[in-house]
Amino acid sequence: MTDSTYRDSNEVPNDNYQSYWTIFGLLFILFGAIALTGQLLFLNWRNWLPGAEGSQSIFEGVRASVDTVISQLC
């Protein structure tokens, strides 16, 4: 007979990783849209996103801001 508690406990980390990547993906798309809009309108969008102030590219800035927000959620 298989211990179902052990099997269920193994599924929890996978669910946490999936949740992390879902949140990361959604925030990346949202912050990417904000950064792209700011870039197209010639605005200083790096001040709008937390952690993106010293970035050199859009992707670097968006990733830095997403990492900053996710670290605040945990």
QUICORTA-V553952 format. One record per backbone hydrogen bond with DSSP energy under -1.0 kcal/mol. NH is the residue of the N-H (numbers start at 1). CO is the residue of the C=O. If there is no record, write none. Layout:
# QUICORTA-V553952
<<NH,CO> <NH,CO>>
This chain:
# QUICORTA-V553952
<<7,3> <8,4> <9,5> <10,6> <15,11> <16,12> <17,13> <18,14> <19,15> <20,16> <21,17> <22,18> <23,19> <24,20> <25,21> <26,22> <27,23> <28,24> <29,25> <30,26> <31,27> <32,28> <33,29> <34,30> <35,31> <36,32> <37,33> <38,34> <39,35> <40,36> <41,37> <42,39> <43,38> <45,43> <47,44> <48,45> <52,49> <55,52> <61,57> <62,58> <63,59> <64,60> <65,61> <66,62> <67,63> <68,64> <69,65> <70,66> <71,67> <72,68> <73,69> <74,70>>
